[in-house]
Amino acid sequence: MLVGGRVIENQKTSDRDDEFRTEPDTTMTDTCPTASDIERAIRNIPDFPKRGIQFKDITPVLADARLFSGSIDLLTQNLKPGVVDAVVGIDARGFIFAAAAAVKLQAGFVPVRKKGKLPYQTHEQEYDLEYGTATVAVHVDALKPGSRVLLIDDLLATGGTAAAAAALVQRLGAQILEISFLIELSFLGGRDKLKDYPVRSLVVY
């Protein structure tokens, strides 16, 4: 309400809004989780999606604000805002961590998607599966030449997808500073396909 050239806030509205205002919460930063904390929260699901596979379920990590925030801190701990131009995330769970990391690093976010899922012109990269092949793609204008990139995915298994994504980043003329994973299944040897890049994983099985 305007009274004598001054705006007088509606007191009733102000009181109601105050119910939803709280002091900044510093508890998450005071007790930053470790990689071991994150590992304990990851749920093992046997025989999913098919018999013989031990599926690593990360939804408990995502559902816990402290663990989710802490995982982003750990994934980005080697880099500072201003050092990274773009964070590239791999379809699909990699998007969750890469987008959050991009916000933290004050950088852009670029998705590498399965073939046929991006609307504009793309570069494509094929990679081998256990039976057959698959293809990932990125927009042709997603990264500028010389851009500094952090590549993130939730899981490093055989390394085919990550290697294909890294090849796409390089095809665009960008520089990969680091490839970071929440989980690594080391017994599958995925690092062998990423020898040309700095690779870091928070939880290694």
Buried (B, 14 or more C-beta within 10 A) or exposed (E): EEEEEEEEEEEEEEEEEEEEEEEEEEEBEEEEBEBEBBBBBBEEEEEEEEEEEEEBEBEBBBEBEBBBBBBBBBBBEEBEEEBBBBBBBBBEBBBBBBBBBBEBBEBBBBBBBBBEEBEEEBBBBEBEEEEEEBEBBBBEEBBEEEBBBBBBBBBBBBBBBBBBBBBBBBBBEBEBBBBBBBBBBEEEEBBEBBEEBEBBBBBEB
